[in-house]
């Protein structure tokens, strides 16, 4: 079975995984798992659960080593019961497996009783909704519409403060006296590492964009084009899509205005607005002439109420807009042109 298919229990019973959790000191093991997690961020929850299970077993009253946990699991499944053993031996082996099962279930039960359910907390926003979040270290996050933020607990026990983002969010990160890094990881495997700063991360269907407002951040991109970390300065944006990236100077206010319930347009195309309507409001947009998608406007529009936003778009782009439930039809308004 491949690691990508592993469950919490599979990870907990894997000797190579146990070696990492129990700090074997093997740098190759550590590098393997850290790299594997960057490549498979969707498995972070299972890995965290398995680590917590193993750590609880290790620090329980009757301490078990990683090898002992694995051996116990193998015995439960009868992997070390020889086919030619006697009937009496089989009976004792069966009794041993039952007892071992009870012990393991008891330990697992204790883990989940003491673990306060999940070792992480999730924040969600629906279409058209934004949410302000204060993190355990005092850092502040504004989560944009149709987004999810996953925050792992017990940061004080970890080498870094890690967060997983699916969607868009603005971060104001508190610098800690011990210089503990703060990491934002997207579904594409892009990692933003900071100590204390303000920045915006966009991770949607059309790629990932990171905009730095203040301070300094480092980006780790899952691409051979960028083997080293990219260091960003205030006023810079890095766009990443399909294994390629580009960095350019921007006005950060254009990309964080949504935190104040408005959008600032600076030669913004209708095509970009269509993406926003889909990602933030769940609307399906049909444009009669695809050439209209390249037209641009400048100015500002209020966010929050999609009806008001569509009215503003109709005036700015000189369009006729029809709305039928979640389907929007746009066509050129010849009377306004």
C-alpha positions as CSV (number, residue, x, y, z in Angstrom):
1,X,0.0,0.0,0.0
2,X,1.3,3.5,-0.9
3,X,1.6,6.2,1.8
4,X,-0.9,8.3,0.0
5,X,-3.6,5.6,0.7
6,X,-2.7,5.3,4.4
7,X,-5.1,6.0,7.2
8,X,-4.3,7.2,10.7
9,X,-3.8,3.6,11.9
10,X,-1.7,2.7,8.9
11,X,0.7,5.5,9.6
12,X,0.8,4.7,13.3
13,X,1.8,1.1,12.6
14,X,4.4,1.9,9.9
15,X,8.0,1.4,11.3
16,X,9.5,4.1,9.0
17,X,6.8,6.6,10.3
18,X,7.4,5.5,13.9
19,X,11.1,6.2,13.4
20,X,10.3,9.8,12.5
21,X,7.9,10.4,15.3
22,X,10.1,8.9,17.9
23,X,13.0,11.1,16.8
24,X,15.5,8.5,15.6
25,X,18.0,11.2,14.8
26,X,18.1,9.9,11.2
27,X,18.3,13.0,9.0
28,X,17.2,11.0,5.9
29,X,14.0,9.8,7.6
30,X,13.2,13.4,8.7
31,X,13.9,14.8,5.3
32,X,11.8,12.1,3.6
33,X,8.7,12.8,5.7
34,X,9.0,16.6,5.6
35,X,9.3,16.5,1.8
36,X,6.5,14.0,1.5
37,X,4.1,16.2,3.6
38,X,4.9,19.2,1.4
39,X,4.0,17.1,-1.7
40,X,0.8,15.7,0.0
41,X,-0.7,18.4,2.2
42,X,-4.1,16.7,2.1
43,X,-2.6,14.0,4.3
44,X,-1.6,16.4,7.1
45,X,-4.7,15.5,9.2
46,X,-4.0,11.8,9.1
47,X,-0.3,12.3,9.9
48,X,-1.1,14.6,12.8
49,X,-3.6,12.0,14.2
50,X,-1.1,9.2,13.9
51,X,1.6,11.2,15.6
52,X,-0.7,12.0,18.5
53,X,-1.6,8.4,18.8
54,X,2.0,7.2,18.9
55,X,3.1,10.0,21.3
56,X,0.2,9.0,23.7
57,X,1.4,5.4,23.6
58,X,5.0,6.4,24.2
59,X,4.2,8.6,27.2
60,X,1.5,6.3,28.7
61,X,2.2,4.7,32.0
62,X,3.5,1.5,30.4
63,X,5.8,3.0,27.8
64,X,6.1,1.3,24.4
65,X,8.8,1.9,21.9
66,X,8.0,2.3,18.2
67,X,9.2,-1.3,17.5
68,X,7.0,-2.6,20.3
69,X,3.9,-0.8,18.9
70,X,4.6,-2.3,15.5
71,X,5.3,-5.7,17.0
72,X,2.0,-5.5,19.0
73,X,0.1,-4.7,15.9
74,X,1.7,-7.6,14.0
75,X,0.8,-10.0,16.8
76,X,-2.8,-8.8,16.8
77,X,-3.0,-9.8,13.1
78,X,-1.2,-13.1,13.8
79,X,1.7,-12.4,11.5
80,X,4.2,-14.2,13.7
81,X,2.1,-17.3,14.4
82,X,3.7,-20.2,12.6
83,X,1.5,-22.5,10.5
84,X,2.9,-25.6,12.2
85,X,2.4,-24.5,15.8
86,X,0.5,-26.8,18.2
87,X,-3.1,-26.5,19.2
88,X,-2.1,-25.3,22.7
89,X,0.3,-22.8,21.1
90,X,-2.4,-21.6,18.9
91,X,-4.8,-21.2,21.8
92,X,-2.2,-19.1,23.7
93,X,-1.4,-17.1,20.6
94,X,-5.1,-16.4,20.1
95,X,-5.4,-15.3,23.8
96,X,-2.4,-13.0,23.4
97,X,-3.9,-11.4,20.3
98,X,-7.2,-10.8,22.1
99,X,-5.3,-9.3,25.1
100,X,-3.1,-7.2,22.9
101,X,-6.2,-5.9,21.0
102,X,-7.8,-4.9,24.3
103,X,-4.7,-3.0,25.3
104,X,-4.3,-1.2,22.0
105,X,-8.0,-0.3,21.9
106,X,-7.7,0.9,25.5
107,X,-4.7,3.1,24.6
108,X,-6.4,4.4,21.5
109,X,-9.5,5.2,23.5
110,X,-7.5,7.0,26.1
111,X,-5.8,9.0,23.3
112,X,-9.1,10.2,21.9
113,X,-10.5,11.0,25.3
114,X,-7.5,13.1,26.1
115,X,-7.0,14.6,22.7
116,X,-10.0,16.9,22.8
117,X,-11.3,15.4,19.6
118,X,-9.2,16.5,16.7
119,X,-5.7,17.9,17.0
120,X,-6.7,20.8,14.7
121,X,-9.5,23.3,14.3
122,X,-11.1,24.3,11.0
123,X,-12.7,27.6,10.0
124,X,-15.1,27.9,7.1
125,X,-16.8,30.6,5.2
126,X,-19.7,30.3,2.8
127,X,-20.3,32.2,-0.5
128,X,-20.4,35.9,0.1
129,X,-19.2,35.6,3.8
130,X,-15.9,36.8,5.4
131,X,-14.7,35.9,8.9
132,X,-12.2,37.5,11.3
133,X,-10.1,35.0,13.3
134,X,-7.7,35.5,16.1
135,X,-5.1,32.6,16.3
136,X,-3.7,31.1,19.5
137,X,-0.5,33.3,19.2
138,X,-2.5,36.5,18.8
139,X,-2.0,36.6,15.0
140,X,-5.0,37.9,13.1
141,X,-6.6,36.4,9.9
142,X,-9.4,37.6,7.7
143,X,-10.8,34.7,5.8
144,X,-12.5,35.5,2.4
145,X,-15.6,33.9,1.0
146,X,-15.8,30.2,0.2
147,X,-12.5,29.5,2.0
148,X,-11.2,27.0,4.6
149,X,-8.5,27.5,7.2
150,X,-7.0,24.5,9.1
151,X,-5.0,25.4,12.2
152,X,-3.2,22.7,14.2
153,X,-3.1,23.0,18.0
154,X,-0.2,22.9,20.5
155,X,2.0,25.3,18.5
156,X,4.2,25.7,21.6
157,X,5.3,22.1,21.2
158,X,6.0,22.3,17.5
159,X,9.0,23.9,15.6
160,X,6.7,26.1,13.5
161,X,3.2,27.5,13.5
162,X,1.5,25.8,10.6
163,X,-1.8,26.6,8.8
164,X,-3.4,25.1,5.7
165,X,-5.4,27.4,3.4
166,X,-7.9,26.5,0.7
167,X,-9.3,29.8,-0.7
168,X,-8.1,33.3,0.2
169,X,-7.0,35.0,3.5
170,X,-5.2,38.0,4.8
171,X,-2.7,37.5,7.6
172,X,-1.3,39.8,10.2
173,X,1.3,37.6,11.9
174,X,2.8,38.2,15.4
175,X,6.5,37.8,15.7
176,X,7.5,35.5,18.6
177,X,10.5,36.1,20.8
178,X,11.8,32.6,20.0
179,X,11.6,33.3,16.3
180,X,9.2,30.5,15.8
181,X,8.3,30.5,12.0
182,X,4.7,30.9,10.8
183,X,3.8,28.8,7.7
184,X,0.8,29.0,5.4
185,X,0.5,25.9,3.1
186,X,-1.8,25.8,0.2
187,X,-3.4,22.8,-1.6
188,X,-0.9,23.2,-4.4
189,X,2.0,22.7,-2.0
190,X,3.1,26.4,-1.9
191,X,4.5,27.2,1.5
192,X,4.7,30.8,2.8
193,X,7.1,31.1,5.7
194,X,7.2,34.3,7.9
195,X,8.3,35.5,11.3
196,X,6.0,38.5,11.6
197,X,4.4,40.4,8.8
198,X,1.2,41.2,6.9
199,X,0.4,39.5,3.6
200,X,-2.4,38.1,1.4
201,X,-2.6,34.5,0.1
202,X,-5.0,33.6,-2.8
203,X,-5.4,29.9,-3.7
204,X,-8.2,29.3,-6.1
205,X,-9.0,27.5,-9.3
206,X,-6.8,29.8,-11.4
207,X,-3.7,29.4,-9.3
208,X,-2.0,30.8,-6.2
209,X,-1.1,34.5,-5.6
210,X,0.9,35.7,-2.6
211,X,1.1,39.5,-2.0
212,X,3.3,41.0,0.7
213,X,2.2,44.1,2.4
214,X,4.9,44.5,5.0
215,X,7.8,42.6,6.5
216,X,9.5,39.8,4.7
217,X,8.4,36.3,3.7
218,X,10.0,33.2,2.0
219,X,8.2,31.0,-0.5
220,X,8.8,27.4,-1.1
221,X,7.3,26.4,-4.4
222,X,6.8,22.7,-5.5
223,X,8.6,23.2,-8.8
224,X,12.0,22.4,-10.3
225,X,12.0,26.0,-11.7
226,X,12.5,27.3,-8.1
227,X,14.8,24.9,-6.2
228,X,15.5,27.5,-3.6
229,X,13.2,29.6,-1.5
230,X,12.0,32.9,-3.0
231,X,12.4,35.9,-0.7
232,X,9.7,38.5,-1.2
233,X,9.8,42.2,-0.3
234,X,6.8,44.6,0.5
235,X,4.9,45.5,-2.7
236,X,5.7,42.3,-4.5
237,X,3.4,39.5,-5.7
238,X,4.3,36.0,-6.7
239,X,1.9,34.1,-9.0
240,X,2.2,30.3,-9.2
241,X,0.3,28.1,-11.6
242,X,1.0,24.8,-13.4
243,X,4.5,24.5,-12.1
244,X,5.5,28.0,-13.1
245,X,5.8,31.2,-11.3
246,X,6.5,34.9,-11.8
247,X,7.2,37.8,-9.5
248,X,6.3,41.4,-10.0
249,X,5.8,44.7,-8.2
250,X,2.1,45.5,-7.3
251,X,0.0,47.8,-5.1
252,X,-0.9,45.6,-2.2
253,X,-4.0,47.6,-1.5
254,X,-5.5,46.3,-4.7
255,X,-5.3,42.7,-3.4
256,X,-6.4,43.3,0.2
257,X,-9.3,45.8,-0.3
258,X,-11.7,42.9,0.0
259,X,-11.0,42.9,3.8
260,X,-12.8,46.2,3.9
261,X,-15.7,44.8,1.8
262,X,-14.8,46.5,-1.4
263,X,-12.8,45.7,-4.6
264,X,-10.4,48.2,-6.2
265,X,-10.1,47.9,-9.9
266,X,-6.9,49.0,-11.8
267,X,-7.4,48.0,-15.4
268,X,-9.1,44.9,-14.1
269,X,-10.6,42.7,-16.8
270,X,-14.1,41.3,-17.0
271,X,-12.4,37.8,-17.1
272,X,-10.9,38.4,-13.6
273,X,-14.2,39.6,-12.3
274,X,-15.9,36.4,-13.6
275,X,-13.4,34.3,-11.6
276,X,-14.2,36.3,-8.5
277,X,-18.0,35.8,-9.0
278,X,-17.4,32.1,-9.2
279,X,-15.0,31.7,-6.3
280,X,-16.6,34.2,-3.8
281,X,-20.3,33.9,-4.7
282,X,-20.6,30.5,-6.3
283,X,-22.1,32.0,-9.5
284,X,-21.9,30.5,-12.9
285,X,-21.3,33.2,-15.5
286,X,-22.0,32.9,-19.2
287,X,-20.6,35.7,-21.5
288,X,-22.2,35.9,-25.0
289,X,-19.0,37.2,-26.6
290,X,-15.7,36.0,-25.2
291,X,-14.0,39.2,-26.5
292,X,-15.8,41.0,-23.7
293,X,-13.6,39.1,-21.1
294,X,-10.6,41.2,-22.2
295,X,-12.2,44.5,-21.5
296,X,-10.9,46.4,-18.4
297,X,-12.1,49.1,-16.0
298,X,-10.7,51.1,-13.1
299,X,-12.4,52.3,-9.9
300,X,-13.9,50.6,-6.9
301,X,-17.0,48.5,-6.2
302,X,-18.7,47.4,-2.9
303,X,-18.5,43.7,-2.0
304,X,-21.0,41.7,0.1
305,X,-24.3,41.9,-1.8
306,X,-23.9,40.2,-5.2
307,X,-26.9,42.0,-6.6
308,X,-25.3,45.4,-6.0
309,X,-22.0,44.2,-7.3
310,X,-23.6,42.9,-10.5
311,X,-25.4,46.2,-11.0
312,X,-22.1,48.1,-10.6
313,X,-20.4,45.7,-13.1
314,X,-23.2,46.2,-15.7
315,X,-22.6,50.0,-15.6
316,X,-18.8,49.8,-15.6
317,X,-18.5,47.3,-18.4
318,X,-21.7,48.5,-20.2
319,X,-23.4,45.1,-20.1
320,X,-26.8,43.7,-19.9
321,X,-26.9,41.1,-17.1
322,X,-29.6,38.5,-16.5
323,X,-29.7,36.4,-13.3
324,X,-31.5,33.1,-13.0
325,X,-30.7,31.6,-9.6
326,X,-26.9,31.0,-9.7
327,X,-26.6,31.4,-13.4
328,X,-25.5,34.9,-14.7
329,X,-25.8,35.8,-18.4
330,X,-23.8,38.8,-19.7
331,X,-24.0,40.4,-23.1
332,X,-23.0,43.7,-24.6
333,X,-25.5,46.6,-24.0
334,X,-25.5,48.5,-27.3
335,X,-27.6,51.3,-25.9
336,X,-24.8,52.3,-23.4
337,X,-22.0,52.0,-26.0
